[in-house]
Amino acid sequence: MAITITIANEKGGVGKTTTSVNLAAGLAIHLAEQPGINGRVLLVDMDPQGHALLATAYGQHDVAAHQSLAALLTETPPPSVQRMLKQAEYHPNLHVIPSNRSAMVEAARVLPTLMANETRLAHVLRTVQNQFAFIIIDTPPNTGDLLINALVAADHVLIPVEPSYLGVSGLRELQNTIEQVRIHFNPELQILGYLPTLCEEQRLEVREILEQLEKRYPRLMLNPIHKASDLAYAHSAHMDVFTYKPSRQRNAGQLASSSRATQEYAQLVEMVLQRTLR
């Protein structure tokens, strides 16, 4: 059965999509080189903007509404998710579900009117869970039924957080949302960790906030992801950072190159494997 990880923060611009793309790609690369392991990874983009799909399956990310994720969320009964799965461009064991921006916007509008509106994604993913080792879910930057569906479907939630006073201000609201999901739908949902992103540690404000977060979440703070041009350039090129800046010689399980961004996301992949497969 797949381990499902939702990447969530109700604030935009904190690196959710960058983390979703590079975690999914890093897991796919790592697992593909481990013999005897079901190494397939599925990336689900619940954000109507579809930016995670742009970086992983450019050219086949946008499809007709009835063939997209929106149909899986709104139609009763839903169509076959198996027929929708597409192989990502750079990693043969990474798969995606195509989307349709306008249809996802409409899905967010109509979901509250549908029966079992909070559990629709969970029901859809249950039909393919035994085909993947990991399912990674990117989420929109707001509270709503798309985010709730992503949390209800998850085993773990990973929380990217920009170390700024504005960036941490919304964490309590997200924690409240997670707690409500636990109470009403998914009591097993666990916070995998808080991931500082877009870090510029030379700034005093950033260092102070990182210290505060470490005190508040001592066992859940993860190694930071620093602000890096490689991450922006990789996304602009419709790639994950491991494809954009690969190592010169890749040994089994090796992810990182000389790029700091690949090293830091490689560390995140290792952490996820250690915490979820133990």
PyMOL commands that set and color helices and strands:
alter all, ss='L'
color gray80, all
select helices_A, chain A and resi 16-32+51-56+65-67+69-74+81-84+101-113+120-126+129-131+145-152+165-169+171-184+204-216+229-236+241-244+260-277
alter helices_A, ss='H'
color red, helices_A
select strands_A, chain A and resi 3-7+41-45+86-87+94-96+134-138+156-161+190-196
alter strands_A, ss='S'
color yellow, strands_A
deselect
rebuild
show_as cartoon
